């Protein structure tokens, strides 16, 4: 009889373990990354500048990124590394900082937005590596506001 009780305990423990493992694996989700959906189009990005929330808009073509921010238009060239990563470099930089290329990586997508991270494409070895994140939302076109 004692052996039968031990056998039931073993079967019960295996059953509970199996249920827990099934629950654990079924709750894991893959992050959606349909990067090709965001290679071109019109987008909006909200960020904080000295604690003040600001919004920039940009249009992306296969090889260009055109920014519209505070009534000013700026453009940058784009070189895609793969479907989810590209290097962006200002076409007419106004200072040394703008001459540096920026590495962008799309890390997640949804139906109407994508989450990205960006950093200096060739960071200074003497400075701490800084990676920023943001979310860009698809918009139908530029909304020019004054």
N, CA, C and O atoms as CSV, one atom per row, in Angstrom:
chain,resi,resn,atom,element,x,y,z
A,1,UNK,N,N,0.816,-1.177,0.000
A,1,UNK,CA,C,0.000,0.000,0.000
A,1,UNK,C,C,0.869,1.253,0.000
A,1,UNK,O,O,0.551,2.241,-0.663
A,2,UNK,N,N,1.961,1.203,0.745
A,2,UNK,CA,C,2.873,2.336,0.829
A,2,UNK,C,C,3.450,2.658,-0.544
A,2,UNK,O,O,3.611,3.828,-0.890
A,3,UNK,N,N,3.765,1.623,-1.333
A,3,UNK,CA,C,4.317,1.833,-2.676
A,3,UNK,C,C,3.291,2.477,-3.595
A,3,UNK,O,O,3.643,3.285,-4.454
A,4,UNK,N,N,2.041,2.126,-3.418
A,4,UNK,CA,C,0.973,2.683,-4.239
A,4,UNK,C,C,0.801,4.184,-3.956
A,4,UNK,O,O,0.560,4.956,-4.885
A,5,UNK,N,N,0.921,4.606,-2.700
A,5,UNK,CA,C,0.820,6.023,-2.327
A,5,UNK,C,C,1.982,6.790,-2.953
A,5,UNK,O,O,1.783,7.886,-3.478
A,6,UNK,N,N,3.181,6.236,-2.906
A,6,UNK,CA,C,4.352,6.886,-3.512
A,6,UNK,C,C,4.181,7.009,-5.028
A,6,UNK,O,O,4.568,8.022,-5.612
A,7,UNK,N,N,3.610,6.002,-5.662
A,7,UNK,CA,C,3.378,6.026,-7.101
A,7,UNK,C,C,2.385,7.134,-7.447
A,7,UNK,O,O,2.587,7.853,-8.426
A,8,UNK,N,N,1.327,7.285,-6.669
A,8,UNK,CA,C,0.360,8.371,-6.897
A,8,UNK,C,C,1.021,9.744,-6.725
A,8,UNK,O,O,0.736,10.669,-7.486
A,9,UNK,N,N,1.888,9.875,-5.742
A,9,UNK,CA,C,2.594,11.144,-5.516
A,9,UNK,C,C,3.472,11.476,-6.722
A,9,UNK,O,O,3.509,12.626,-7.160
A,10,UNK,N,N,4.171,10.493,-7.256
A,10,UNK,CA,C,5.046,10.708,-8.413
A,10,UNK,C,C,4.217,11.101,-9.631
A,10,UNK,O,O,4.569,12.036,-10.351
A,11,UNK,N,N,3.125,10.394,-9.860
A,11,UNK,CA,C,2.262,10.713,-11.007
A,11,UNK,C,C,1.671,12.126,-10.840
A,11,UNK,O,O,1.614,12.888,-11.806
A,12,UNK,N,N,1.245,12.469,-9.648
A,12,UNK,CA,C,0.680,13.785,-9.396
A,12,UNK,C,C,1.726,14.880,-9.632
A,12,UNK,O,O,1.419,15.893,-10.261
A,13,UNK,N,N,2.931,14.696,-9.148
A,13,UNK,CA,C,4.000,15.690,-9.321
A,13,UNK,C,C,4.351,15.863,-10.798
A,13,UNK,O,O,4.565,16.987,-11.252
A,14,UNK,N,N,4.411,14.775,-11.543
A,14,UNK,CA,C,4.700,14.866,-12.982
A,14,UNK,C,C,3.567,15.590,-13.710
A,14,UNK,O,O,3.815,16.374,-14.627
A,15,UNK,N,N,2.335,15.327,-13.304
A,15,UNK,CA,C,1.190,15.987,-13.913
A,15,UNK,C,C,1.269,17.500,-13.671
A,15,UNK,O,O,1.098,18.286,-14.604
A,16,UNK,N,N,1.522,17.901,-12.445
A,16,UNK,CA,C,1.620,19.327,-12.099
A,16,UNK,C,C,2.781,19.966,-12.861
A,16,UNK,O,O,2.629,21.064,-13.396
A,17,UNK,N,N,3.915,19.313,-12.918
A,17,UNK,CA,C,5.073,19.835,-13.643
A,17,UNK,C,C,4.757,20.010,-15.125
A,17,UNK,O,O,5.117,21.025,-15.721
A,18,UNK,N,N,4.096,19.041,-15.712
A,18,UNK,CA,C,3.718,19.125,-17.132
A,18,UNK,C,C,2.780,20.296,-17.368
A,18,UNK,O,O,2.967,21.043,-18.328
A,19,UNK,N,N,1.794,20.472,-16.533
A,19,UNK,CA,C,0.843,21.583,-16.657
A,19,UNK,C,C,1.580,22.915,-16.536
A,19,UNK,O,O,1.336,23.825,-17.329
A,20,UNK,N,N,2.466,23.042,-15.569
A,20,UNK,CA,C,3.223,24.286,-15.391
A,20,UNK,C,C,4.102,24.586,-16.607
A,20,UNK,O,O,4.172,25.731,-17.055
A,21,UNK,N,N,4.767,23.570,-17.134
A,21,UNK,CA,C,5.608,23.767,-18.318
A,21,UNK,C,C,4.769,24.174,-19.529
A,21,UNK,O,O,5.164,25.065,-20.281
A,22,UNK,N,N,3.622,23.534,-19.724
A,22,UNK,CA,C,2.740,23.907,-20.834
A,22,UNK,C,C,2.264,25.347,-20.686
A,22,UNK,O,O,2.232,26.088,-21.668
A,23,UNK,N,N,1.902,25.746,-19.496
A,23,UNK,CA,C,1.474,27.116,-19.256
A,23,UNK,C,C,2.607,28.098,-19.530
A,23,UNK,O,O,2.389,29.135,-20.156
A,24,UNK,N,N,3.802,27.785,-19.072
A,24,UNK,CA,C,4.965,28.649,-19.265
A,24,UNK,C,C,5.260,28.845,-20.745
A,24,UNK,O,O,5.443,29.979,-21.189
A,25,UNK,N,N,5.309,27.776,-21.510
A,25,UNK,CA,C,5.628,27.870,-22.929
A,25,UNK,C,C,4.497,28.489,-23.747
A,25,UNK,O,O,4.757,29.149,-24.753
A,26,UNK,N,N,3.257,28.287,-23.336
A,26,UNK,CA,C,2.148,28.873,-24.095
A,26,UNK,C,C,2.026,30.362,-23.841
A,26,UNK,O,O,1.447,31.068,-24.667
A,27,UNK,N,N,2.549,30.873,-22.728
A,27,UNK,CA,C,2.456,32.296,-22.430
A,27,UNK,C,C,3.576,33.099,-23.081
A,27,UNK,O,O,3.515,34.328,-23.087
A,28,UNK,N,N,4.592,32.447,-23.626
A,28,UNK,CA,C,5.678,33.141,-24.309
A,28,UNK,C,C,5.184,33.614,-25.667
A,28,UNK,O,O,4.530,32.870,-26.397
A,29,UNK,N,N,5.507,34.872,-26.001
A,29,UNK,CA,C,5.116,35.409,-27.292
A,29,UNK,C,C,6.358,35.816,-28.065
A,29,UNK,O,O,7.338,36.293,-27.492
A,30,UNK,N,N,6.303,35.621,-29.366
A,30,UNK,CA,C,7.353,36.130,-30.222
A,30,UNK,C,C,7.066,37.598,-30.478
A,30,UNK,O,O,5.916,37.984,-30.689
A,31,UNK,N,N,8.112,38.417,-30.461
A,31,UNK,CA,C,7.960,39.824,-30.773
A,31,UNK,C,C,7.807,39.952,-32.276
A,31,UNK,O,O,8.593,39.401,-33.048
A,32,UNK,N,N,6.783,40.687,-32.677
A,32,UNK,CA,C,6.516,40.862,-34.102
A,32,UNK,C,C,7.547,41.821,-34.684
A,32,UNK,O,O,7.804,42.885,-34.121
A,33,UNK,N,N,8.140,41.437,-35.821
A,33,UNK,CA,C,9.117,42.292,-36.506
A,33,UNK,C,C,8.890,42.209,-38.006
A,33,UNK,O,O,9.611,41.506,-38.714
A,34,UNK,N,N,7.883,42.932,-38.485
A,34,UNK,CA,C,7.638,43.036,-39.917
A,34,UNK,C,C,8.296,44.318,-40.412
A,34,UNK,O,O,7.613,45.269,-40.791
A,35,UNK,N,N,9.605,44.338,-40.407
A,35,UNK,CA,C,10.367,45.547,-40.690
A,35,UNK,C,C,10.135,46.088,-42.096
A,35,UNK,O,O,10.140,47.303,-42.296
A,36,UNK,N,N,9.932,45.210,-43.071
A,36,UNK,CA,C,9.754,45.679,-44.448
A,36,UNK,C,C,8.514,46.560,-44.574
A,36,UNK,O,O,8.437,47.375,-45.493
A,37,UNK,N,N,7.541,46.415,-43.672
A,37,UNK,CA,C,6.353,47.271,-43.684
A,37,UNK,C,C,6.700,48.725,-43.367
A,37,UNK,O,O,5.906,49.624,-43.643
A,38,UNK,N,N,7.878,48.961,-42.788
A,38,UNK,CA,C,8.262,50.300,-42.336
A,38,UNK,C,C,9.497,50.848,-43.045
A,38,UNK,O,O,10.104,51.814,-42.582
A,39,UNK,N,N,9.862,50.244,-44.147
A,39,UNK,CA,C,11.008,50.768,-44.904
A,39,UNK,C,C,10.683,52.086,-45.591
A,39,UNK,O,O,11.576,52.907,-45.801
A,40,UNK,N,N,9.421,52.302,-45.943
A,40,UNK,CA,C,9.002,53.546,-46.580
A,40,UNK,C,C,7.695,54.006,-45.960
A,40,UNK,O,O,6.949,53.209,-45.392
A,41,UNK,N,N,7.425,55.305,-46.074
A,41,UNK,CA,C,6.166,55.847,-45.591
A,41,UNK,C,C,6.345,57.142,-44.831
A,41,UNK,O,O,7.445,57.689,-44.758
A,42,UNK,N,N,5.248,57.630,-44.264
A,42,UNK,CA,C,5.222,58.838,-43.440
A,42,UNK,C,C,5.057,58.426,-41.987
A,42,UNK,O,O,4.261,57.545,-41.663
A,43,UNK,N,N,5.829,59.082,-41.106
A,43,UNK,CA,C,5.836,58.694,-39.702
A,43,UNK,C,C,5.898,59.910,-38.790
A,43,UNK,O,O,6.259,61.007,-39.215
A,44,UNK,N,N,5.539,59.693,-37.528
A,44,UNK,CA,C,5.587,60.720,-36.505
A,44,UNK,C,C,6.291,60.124,-35.287
A,44,UNK,O,O,6.111,58.951,-34.962
A,45,UNK,N,N,7.087,60.946,-34.625
A,45,UNK,CA,C,7.888,60.491,-33.494
A,45,UNK,C,C,7.835,61.573,-32.419
A,45,UNK,O,O,8.163,62.727,-32.692
A,46,UNK,N,N,7.430,61.219,-31.209
A,46,UNK,CA,C,7.371,62.164,-30.094
A,46,UNK,C,C,8.542,61.888,-29.159
A,46,UNK,O,O,8.857,60.738,-28.853
A,47,UNK,N,N,9.181,62.973,-28.710
A,47,UNK,CA,C,10.350,62.846,-27.838
A,47,UNK,C,C,10.380,64.023,-26.867
A,47,UNK,O,O,9.628,64.986,-27.020
A,48,UNK,N,N,11.242,63.937,-25.886
A,48,UNK,CA,C,11.398,65.027,-24.916
A,48,UNK,C,C,12.719,65.743,-25.184
A,48,UNK,O,O,13.760,65.113,-25.371
A,49,UNK,N,N,12.651,67.080,-25.197
A,49,UNK,CA,C,13.819,67.927,-25.380
A,49,UNK,C,C,13.854,68.885,-24.200
A,49,UNK,O,O,13.038,69.802,-24.111
A,50,UNK,N,N,14.802,68.671,-23.295
A,50,UNK,CA,C,14.895,69.456,-22.059
A,50,UNK,C,C,13.577,69.434,-21.281
A,50,UNK,O,O,13.141,70.456,-20.752
A,51,UNK,N,N,12.952,68.259,-21.219
A,51,UNK,CA,C,11.721,68.088,-20.466
A,51,UNK,C,C,10.461,68.512,-21.196
A,51,UNK,O,O,9.359,68.339,-20.676
A,52,UNK,N,N,10.605,69.066,-22.396
A,52,UNK,CA,C,9.452,69.508,-23.177
A,52,UNK,C,C,9.169,68.483,-24.258
A,52,UNK,O,O,10.057,68.118,-25.029
A,53,UNK,N,N,7.905,68.011,-24.312
A,53,UNK,CA,C,7.534,67.023,-25.318
A,53,UNK,C,C,7.390,67.698,-26.685
A,53,UNK,O,O,6.702,68.710,-26.827
A,54,UNK,N,N,8.055,67.113,-27.685
A,54,UNK,CA,C,8.018,67.640,-29.043
A,54,UNK,C,C,7.723,66.506,-30.011
A,54,UNK,O,O,7.969,65.338,-29.712
A,55,UNK,N,N,7.193,66.866,-31.176
A,55,UNK,CA,C,6.869,65.872,-32.185
A,55,UNK,C,C,7.565,66.230,-33.490
A,55,UNK,O,O,7.522,67.376,-33.938
A,56,UNK,N,N,8.198,65.245,-34.086
A,56,UNK,CA,C,8.828,65.405,-35.397
A,56,UNK,C,C,8.128,64.464,-36.363
A,56,UNK,O,O,7.615,63.418,-35.966
A,57,UNK,N,N,8.112,64.836,-37.611
A,57,UNK,CA,C,7.551,63.993,-38.650
A,57,UNK,C,C,8.665,63.665,-39.631
A,57,UNK,O,O,9.612,64.435,-39.793
A,58,UNK,N,N,8.544,62.526,-40.279
A,58,UNK,CA,C,9.524,62.201,-41.301
A,58,UNK,C,C,8.905,61.294,-42.350
A,58,UNK,O,O,7.979,60.527,-42.084
A,59,UNK,N,N,9.452,61.411,-43.549
A,59,UNK,CA,C,9.059,60.552,-44.657
A,59,UNK,C,C,10.295,59.748,-45.020
A,59,UNK,O,O,11.403,60.281,-45.081
A,60,UNK,N,N,10.095,58.471,-45.259
A,60,UNK,CA,C,11.221,57.620,-45.619
A,60,UNK,C,C,10.953,56.988,-46.976
A,60,UNK,O,O,9.894,56.405,-47.210
A,61,UNK,N,N,11.927,57.115,-47.861
A,61,UNK,CA,C,11.908,56.396,-49.124
A,61,UNK,C,C,12.962,55.309,-49.008
A,61,UNK,O,O,13.543,55.122,-47.939
A,62,UNK,N,N,13.211,54.603,-50.075
A,62,UNK,CA,C,14.202,53.526,-50.028
A,62,UNK,C,C,15.590,54.041,-49.636
A,62,UNK,O,O,16.335,53.361,-48.930
A,63,UNK,N,N,15.932,55.257,-50.106
A,63,UNK,CA,C,17.290,55.776,-49.880
A,63,UNK,C,C,17.359,57.096,-49.132
A,63,UNK,O,O,18.454,57.587,-48.858
A,64,UNK,N,N,16.208,57.685,-48.791
A,64,UNK,CA,C,16.206,58.998,-48.140
A,64,UNK,C,C,15.295,59.034,-46.930
A,64,UNK,O,O,14.308,58.303,-46.847
A,65,UNK,N,N,15.652,59.908,-45.986
A,65,UNK,CA,C,14.805,60.221,-44.850
A,65,UNK,C,C,14.656,61.739,-44.844
A,65,UNK,O,O,15.653,62.457,-44.775
A,66,UNK,N,N,13.419,62.233,-44.916
A,66,UNK,CA,C,13.154,63.661,-44.953
A,66,UNK,C,C,12.424,64.033,-43.672
A,66,UNK,O,O,11.298,63.590,-43.443
A,67,UNK,N,N,13.071,64.855,-42.830
A,67,UNK,CA,C,12.516,65.258,-41.540
A,67,UNK,C,C,11.806,66.587,-41.663
A,67,UNK,O,O,12.264,67.482,-42.373
A,68,UNK,N,N,10.676,66.717,-40.967
A,68,UNK,CA,C,9.952,67.978,-40.833
A,68,UNK,C,C,9.809,68.227,-39.338
A,68,UNK,O,O,9.087,67.514,-38.642
A,69,UNK,N,N,10.515,69.261,-38.853
A,69,UNK,CA,C,10.513,69.549,-37.428
A,69,UNK,C,C,10.538,71.062,-37.231
A,69,UNK,O,O,11.423,71.753,-37.737
A,70,UNK,N,N,9.565,71.560,-36.494
A,70,UNK,CA,C,9.434,72.987,-36.192
A,70,UNK,C,C,9.516,73.838,-37.454
A,70,UNK,O,O,10.175,74.878,-37.479
A,71,UNK,N,N,8.828,73.373,-38.510
A,71,UNK,CA,C,8.756,74.119,-39.757
A,71,UNK,C,C,9.980,74.020,-40.648
A,71,UNK,O,O,10.025,74.661,-41.698
A,72,UNK,N,N,10.965,73.242,-40.260
A,72,UNK,CA,C,12.195,73.116,-41.045
A,72,UNK,C,C,12.283,71.709,-41.634
A,72,UNK,O,O,11.905,70.726,-40.997
A,73,UNK,N,N,12.783,71.639,-42.848
A,73,UNK,CA,C,12.961,70.358,-43.522
A,73,UNK,C,C,14.442,70.039,-43.596
A,73,UNK,O,O,15.255,70.901,-43.930
A,74,UNK,N,N,14.789,68.804,-43.285
A,74,UNK,CA,C,16.175,68.334,-43.359
A,74,UNK,C,C,16.155,66.949,-43.992
A,74,UNK,O,O,15.149,66.244,-43.906
A,75,UNK,N,N,17.226,66.562,-44.610
A,75,UNK,CA,C,17.248,65.249,-45.264
A,75,UNK,C,C,18.532,64.503,-44.951
A,75,UNK,O,O,19.575,65.085,-44.654
A,76,UNK,N,N,18.404,63.187,-45.031
A,76,UNK,CA,C,19.533,62.298,-44.755
A,76,UNK,C,C,19.473,61.124,-45.724
A,76,UNK,O,O,18.403,60.714,-46.172
A,77,UNK,N,N,20.646,60.600,-46.030
A,77,UNK,CA,C,20.704,59.391,-46.861
A,77,UNK,C,C,20.534,58.181,-45.958
A,77,UNK,O,O,20.849,58.223,-44.768
A,78,UNK,N,N,20.031,57.105,-46.543
A,78,UNK,CA,C,19.823,55.859,-45.807
A,78,UNK,C,C,20.511,54.735,-46.557
A,78,UNK,O,O,20.400,54.613,-47.777
A,79,UNK,N,N,21.231,53.909,-45.791
A,79,UNK,CA,C,21.823,52.681,-46.347
A,79,UNK,C,C,21.347,51.533,-45.471
A,79,UNK,O,O,21.708,51.433,-44.298
A,80,UNK,N,N,20.523,50.659,-46.068
A,80,UNK,CA,C,19.971,49.530,-45.324
A,80,UNK,C,C,21.035,48.447,-45.153
A,80,UNK,O,O,21.694,48.054,-46.116
A,81,UNK,N,N,21.194,47.970,-43.920
A,81,UNK,CA,C,22.117,46.869,-43.610
A,81,UNK,C,C,21.399,45.543,-43.811
A,81,UNK,O,O,21.952,44.600,-44.377
A,82,UNK,N,N,20.159,45.488,-43.340
A,82,UNK,CA,C,19.271,44.339,-43.525
A,82,UNK,C,C,17.844,44.877,-43.443
A,82,UNK,O,O,17.665,46.094,-43.398
A,83,UNK,N,N,16.837,44.032,-43.423
A,83,UNK,CA,C,15.452,44.505,-43.419
A,83,UNK,C,C,15.093,45.329,-42.183
A,83,UNK,O,O,14.126,46.090,-42.219
A,84,UNK,N,N,15.848,45.196,-41.095
A,84,UNK,CA,C,15.498,45.872,-39.845
A,84,UNK,C,C,16.509,46.922,-39.378
A,84,UNK,O,O,16.284,47.575,-38.359
A,85,UNK,N,N,17.603,47.095,-40.095
A,85,UNK,CA,C,18.627,48.034,-39.652
A,85,UNK,C,C,19.127,48.893,-40.808
A,85,UNK,O,O,19.271,48.424,-41.937
A,86,UNK,N,N,19.390,50.169,-40.496
A,86,UNK,CA,C,19.949,51.057,-41.512
A,86,UNK,C,C,20.854,52.099,-40.872
A,86,UNK,O,O,20.772,52.376,-39.676
A,87,UNK,N,N,21.716,52.666,-41.703
A,87,UNK,CA,C,22.599,53.756,-41.308
A,87,UNK,C,C,22.058,55.017,-41.969
A,87,UNK,O,O,21.767,55.032,-43.165
A,88,UNK,N,N,21.930,56.066,-41.174
A,88,UNK,CA,C,21.409,57.331,-41.682
A,88,UNK,C,C,22.479,58.405,-41.515
A,88,UNK,O,O,23.118,58.495,-40.467
A,89,UNK,N,N,22.673,59.224,-42.557
A,89,UNK,CA,C,23.677,60.281,-42.508
A,89,UNK,C,C,23.108,61.542,-43.147
A,89,UNK,O,O,22.582,61.499,-44.259
A,90,UNK,N,N,23.215,62.666,-42.438
A,90,UNK,CA,C,22.706,63.944,-42.934
A,90,UNK,C,C,23.366,64.281,-44.269
A,90,UNK,O,O,24.565,64.067,-44.450
A,91,UNK,N,N,22.573,64.809,-45.201
A,91,UNK,CA,C,23.103,65.177,-46.517
A,91,UNK,C,C,23.844,66.511,-46.440
A,91,UNK,O,O,24.913,66.646,-47.035
A,92,UNK,N,N,23.308,67.492,-45.727
A,92,UNK,CA,C,23.952,68.803,-45.574
A,92,UNK,C,C,24.140,69.121,-44.091
A,92,UNK,O,O,23.402,69.932,-43.533
A,93,UNK,N,N,25.130,68.482,-43.449
A,93,UNK,CA,C,25.332,68.714,-42.017
A,93,UNK,C,C,25.758,70.163,-41.739
A,93,UNK,O,O,26.520,70.758,-42.500
A,94,UNK,N,N,25.253,70.708,-40.639
A,94,UNK,CA,C,25.555,72.090,-40.278
A,94,UNK,C,C,26.693,72.197,-39.264
A,94,UNK,O,O,27.235,73.280,-39.047
A,95,UNK,N,N,27.051,71.074,-38.646
A,95,UNK,CA,C,28.138,71.080,-37.667
A,95,UNK,C,C,28.767,69.686,-37.602
A,95,UNK,O,O,28.322,68.757,-38.277
A,96,UNK,N,N,29.797,69.561,-36.787
A,96,UNK,CA,C,30.523,68.288,-36.660
A,96,UNK,C,C,29.620,67.162,-36.141
A,96,UNK,O,O,29.719,66.024,-36.600
A,97,UNK,N,N,28.748,67.479,-35.195
A,97,UNK,CA,C,27.873,66.452,-34.620
A,97,UNK,C,C,26.944,65.878,-35.687
A,97,UNK,O,O,26.673,64.678,-35.683
A,98,UNK,N,N,26.452,66.716,-36.601
A,98,UNK,CA,C,25.543,66.255,-37.644
A,98,UNK,C,C,26.256,65.448,-38.729
A,98,UNK,O,O,25.611,64.780,-39.537
A,99,UNK,N,N,27.572,65.510,-38.744
A,99,UNK,CA,C,28.333,64.733,-39.733
A,99,UNK,C,C,28.401,63.256,-39.369
A,99,UNK,O,O,28.691,62.415,-40.219
A,100,UNK,N,N,28.138,62.947,-38.124
A,100,UNK,CA,C,28.224,61.553,-37.660
A,100,UNK,C,C,27.002,60.760,-38.118
A,100,UNK,O,O,25.873,61.245,-38.047
A,101,UNK,N,N,27.239,59.555,-38.581
A,101,UNK,CA,C,26.152,58.670,-39.008
A,101,UNK,C,C,25.466,58.067,-37.780
A,101,UNK,O,O,26.070,57.921,-36.718
A,102,UNK,N,N,24.186,57.722,-37.956
A,102,UNK,CA,C,23.390,57.138,-36.867
A,102,UNK,C,C,22.890,55.770,-37.312
A,102,UNK,O,O,22.381,55.614,-38.422
A,103,UNK,N,N,23.040,54.787,-36.437
A,103,UNK,CA,C,22.601,53.419,-36.693
A,103,UNK,C,C,21.225,53.229,-36.069
A,103,UNK,O,O,21.063,53.389,-34.859
A,104,UNK,N,N,20.227,52.885,-36.892
A,104,UNK,CA,C,18.860,52.635,-36.442
A,104,UNK,C,C,18.559,51.145,-36.550
A,104,UNK,O,O,18.989,50.475,-37.489
A,105,UNK,N,N,17.814,50.643,-35.574
A,105,UNK,CA,C,17.400,49.238,-35.593
A,105,UNK,C,C,15.939,49.151,-35.159
A,105,UNK,O,O,15.577,49.609,-34.075
A,106,UNK,N,N,15.105,48.560,-36.013
A,106,UNK,CA,C,13.705,48.320,-35.667
A,106,UNK,C,C,13.679,47.062,-34.799
A,106,UNK,O,O,14.125,45.996,-35.224
A,107,UNK,N,N,13.152,47.196,-33.576
A,107,UNK,CA,C,13.195,46.054,-32.657
A,107,UNK,C,C,11.842,45.392,-32.455
A,107,UNK,O,O,11.774,44.264,-31.967
A,108,UNK,N,N,10.751,46.084,-32.828
A,108,UNK,CA,C,9.409,45.494,-32.734
A,108,UNK,C,C,8.468,46.300,-33.621
A,108,UNK,O,O,8.668,47.496,-33.835
A,109,UNK,N,N,7.442,45.631,-34.131
A,109,UNK,CA,C,6.454,46.315,-34.961
A,109,UNK,C,C,5.049,45.947,-34.506
A,109,UNK,O,O,4.822,44.904,-33.894
A,110,UNK,N,N,4.117,46.835,-34.822
A,110,UNK,CA,C,2.695,46.564,-34.643
A,110,UNK,C,C,2.032,46.928,-35.966
A,110,UNK,O,O,2.713,47.182,-36.960
A,111,UNK,N,N,0.730,46.950,-35.974
A,111,UNK,CA,C,0.011,47.295,-37.206
A,111,UNK,C,C,0.303,48.732,-37.643
A,111,UNK,O,O,0.433,48.990,-38.839
A,112,UNK,N,N,0.408,49.677,-36.695
A,112,UNK,CA,C,0.536,51.099,-37.021
A,112,UNK,C,C,1.801,51.772,-36.497
A,112,UNK,O,O,1.949,52.986,-36.641
A,113,UNK,N,N,2.715,51.017,-35.896
A,113,UNK,CA,C,3.902,51.652,-35.326
A,113,UNK,C,C,5.066,50.669,-35.274
A,113,UNK,O,O,4.909,49.463,-35.463
A,114,UNK,N,N,6.228,51.233,-35.013
A,114,UNK,CA,C,7.386,50.376,-34.755
A,114,UNK,C,C,8.232,50.987,-33.646
A,114,UNK,O,O,8.329,52.207,-33.515
A,115,UNK,N,N,8.832,50.124,-32.861
A,115,UNK,CA,C,9.747,50.530,-31.810
A,115,UNK,C,C,11.153,50.382,-32.361
A,115,UNK,O,O,11.484,49.384,-33.002
A,116,UNK,N,N,11.972,51.385,-32.105
A,116,UNK,CA,C,13.327,51.373,-32.644
A,116,UNK,C,C,14.327,51.819,-31.589
A,116,UNK,O,O,13.974,52.418,-30.573
A,117,UNK,N,N,15.558,51.513,-31.861
A,117,UNK,CA,C,16.647,52.040,-31.054
A,117,UNK,C,C,17.655,52.647,-32.011
A,117,UNK,O,O,17.775,52.226,-33.162
A,118,UNK,N,N,18.375,53.638,-31.523
A,118,UNK,CA,C,19.370,54.282,-32.367
A,118,UNK,C,C,20.583,54.677,-31.534
A,118,UNK,O,O,20.501,54.897,-30.325
A,119,UNK,N,N,21.701,54.755,-32.228
A,119,UNK,CA,C,22.958,55.101,-31.576
A,119,UNK,C,C,23.924,55.628,-32.620
A,119,UNK,O,O,23.696,55.483,-33.821
A,120,UNK,N,N,24.990,56.234,-32.160
A,120,UNK,CA,C,26.042,56.714,-33.050
A,120,UNK,C,C,26.616,55.504,-33.794
A,120,UNK,O,O,26.967,54.500,-33.173
A,121,UNK,N,N,26.710,55.599,-35.114
A,121,UNK,CA,C,27.186,54.457,-35.910
A,121,UNK,C,C,28.662,54.162,-35.676
A,121,UNK,O,O,29.097,53.020,-35.823
A,122,UNK,N,N,29.430,55.173,-35.314
A,122,UNK,CA,C,30.853,54.961,-35.006
A,122,UNK,C,C,31.166,55.725,-33.722
A,122,UNK,O,O,31.754,56.806,-33.761
A,123,UNK,N,N,30.766,55.152,-32.582
A,123,UNK,CA,C,30.902,55.869,-31.307
A,123,UNK,C,C,32.362,56.119,-30.921
A,123,UNK,O,O,33.264,55.359,-31.274
A,124,UNK,N,N,32.555,57.203,-30.190
A,124,UNK,CA,C,33.857,57.561,-29.653
A,124,UNK,C,C,34.214,56.533,-28.579
A,124,UNK,O,O,33.442,56.305,-27.648
A,125,UNK,N,N,35.369,55.926,-28.713
A,125,UNK,CA,C,35.785,54.881,-27.767
A,125,UNK,C,C,35.989,55.421,-26.346
A,125,UNK,O,O,35.955,54.658,-25.380
A,126,UNK,N,N,36.198,56.733,-26.221
A,126,UNK,CA,C,36.419,57.339,-24.906
A,126,UNK,C,C,35.125,57.736,-24.206
A,126,UNK,O,O,35.148,58.128,-23.039
A,127,UNK,N,N,33.993,57.638,-24.909
A,127,UNK,CA,C,32.704,57.983,-24.310
A,127,UNK,C,C,31.878,56.728,-24.095
A,127,UNK,O,O,32.044,55.727,-24.791
A,128,UNK,N,N,30.984,56.803,-23.115
A,128,UNK,CA,C,30.083,55.682,-22.853
A,128,UNK,C,C,29.110,55.532,-24.022
A,128,UNK,O,O,28.565,56.516,-24.523
A,129,UNK,N,N,28.902,54.284,-24.447
A,129,UNK,CA,C,27.977,54.004,-25.545
A,129,UNK,C,C,26.562,54.345,-25.085
A,129,UNK,O,O,26.116,53.899,-24.028
A,130,UNK,N,N,25.864,55.143,-25.895
A,130,UNK,CA,C,24.515,55.595,-25.544
A,130,UNK,C,C,23.530,55.112,-26.598
A,130,UNK,O,O,23.657,55.442,-27.777
A,131,UNK,N,N,22.548,54.326,-26.165
A,131,UNK,CA,C,21.509,53.805,-27.058
A,131,UNK,C,C,20.181,54.410,-26.621
A,131,UNK,O,O,19.792,54.302,-25.458
A,132,UNK,N,N,19.497,55.043,-27.553
A,132,UNK,CA,C,18.194,55.647,-27.282
A,132,UNK,C,C,17.109,54.793,-27.926
A,132,UNK,O,O,17.365,54.070,-28.888
A,133,UNK,N,N,15.894,54.883,-27.386
A,133,UNK,CA,C,14.748,54.153,-27.934
A,133,UNK,C,C,13.627,55.124,-28.251
A,133,UNK,O,O,13.548,56.219,-27.694
A,134,UNK,N,N,12.757,54.691,-29.164
A,134,UNK,CA,C,11.597,55.498,-29.497
A,134,UNK,C,C,10.550,54.662,-30.207
A,134,UNK,O,O,10.779,53.503,-30.552
A,135,UNK,N,N,9.401,55.274,-30.417
A,135,UNK,CA,C,8.315,54.633,-31.163
A,135,UNK,C,C,7.892,55.590,-32.263
A,135,UNK,O,O,7.605,56.757,-31.996
A,136,UNK,N,N,7.853,55.111,-33.485
A,136,UNK,CA,C,7.389,55.896,-34.625
A,136,UNK,C,C,6.022,55.368,-35.037
A,136,UNK,O,O,5.815,54.158,-35.125
A,137,UNK,N,N,5.087,56.289,-35.289
A,137,UNK,CA,C,3.731,55.935,-35.676
A,137,UNK,C,C,3.517,56.301,-37.144
A,137,UNK,O,O,3.910,57.378,-37.591
A,138,UNK,N,N,2.896,55.400,-37.872
A,138,UNK,CA,C,2.588,55.667,-39.276
A,138,UNK,C,C,1.491,56.726,-39.352
A,138,UNK,O,O,0.492,56.649,-38.637
A,139,UNK,N,N,1.686,57.713,-40.224
A,139,UNK,CA,C,0.679,58.739,-40.494
A,139,UNK,C,C,0.436,58.777,-42.000
A,139,UNK,O,O,1.305,58.374,-42.773
A,140,UNK,N,N,-0.741,59.259,-42.430
A,140,UNK,CA,C,-1.045,59.244,-43.860
A,140,UNK,C,C,-0.187,60.202,-44.680
A,140,UNK,O,O,0.092,59.936,-45.849
A,141,UNK,N,N,0.241,61.333,-44.069
A,141,UNK,CA,C,1.064,62.319,-44.772
A,141,UNK,C,C,1.580,63.321,-43.762
A,141,UNK,O,O,1.213,63.267,-42.589
A,142,UNK,N,N,2.440,64.248,-44.212
A,142,UNK,CA,C,2.912,65.303,-43.327
A,142,UNK,C,C,1.750,66.188,-42.925
A,142,UNK,O,O,0.910,66.535,-43.756
A,143,UNK,N,N,1.699,66.556,-41.644
A,143,UNK,CA,C,0.730,67.535,-41.168
A,143,UNK,C,C,1.523,68.784,-40.811
A,143,UNK,O,O,2.094,68.873,-39.724
A,144,UNK,N,N,1.559,69.736,-41.712
A,144,UNK,CA,C,2.356,70.941,-41.499
A,144,UNK,C,C,1.616,71.861,-40.551
A,144,UNK,O,O,0.507,72.315,-40.832
A,145,UNK,N,N,2.261,72.129,-39.408
A,145,UNK,CA,C,1.695,73.030,-38.400
A,145,UNK,C,C,2.697,74.115,-38.091
A,145,UNK,O,O,3.906,73.894,-38.172
A,146,UNK,N,N,2.215,75.257,-37.745
A,146,UNK,CA,C,3.092,76.395,-37.410
A,146,UNK,C,C,3.096,76.632,-35.923
A,146,UNK,O,O,3.772,77.543,-35.445
